[in-house]
Amino acid sequence: MATLANRVYDNGLSVLDTEADKILITSQAATTYAEANSTYALGNSTSLSVAAPSDRSAGGREVVVAAISDGSVTGTGTATHYAIVDVSATLLLATASLTSSQAVTSGNTFSLGSFTIGIPDPA
């Protein structure tokens, strides 16, 4: 197995820092931009801030997604996942489960605590 340098990991993670411009809460894991941005979308925020890649405490590299406090709920349902997208390129960049699911109602707001997205060192 090859050993990859931090630059290789960083080039993958830096897309989140430089191209991501919207985070959504969704009713299930999205596998495409369309699913994230419309089919399963329950809310969104465009105040997304992702830090540049840095060392991961358990080894590897990571980016930190800053807390969101101004999310707009656009649908009613149970939010179980988040999706980070690049709107201009219509790309789904990342998706994962929320720490805990949350019932949401259209017209309300949502917030998310900060979290990390990382690539571990090879085992």
Secondary structure, DSSP 8 states (H G I E B T S, - for coil): -----HHHHHHHHHHHHHT--EEEEESS--SSHHIIIIISEEEEES---B---EE-TTSSEEEEE--EEEEEE-S-EEEEEEEEEETTTTEEEEEEEEEEEEEE-TT-EEEE--EEEEE----
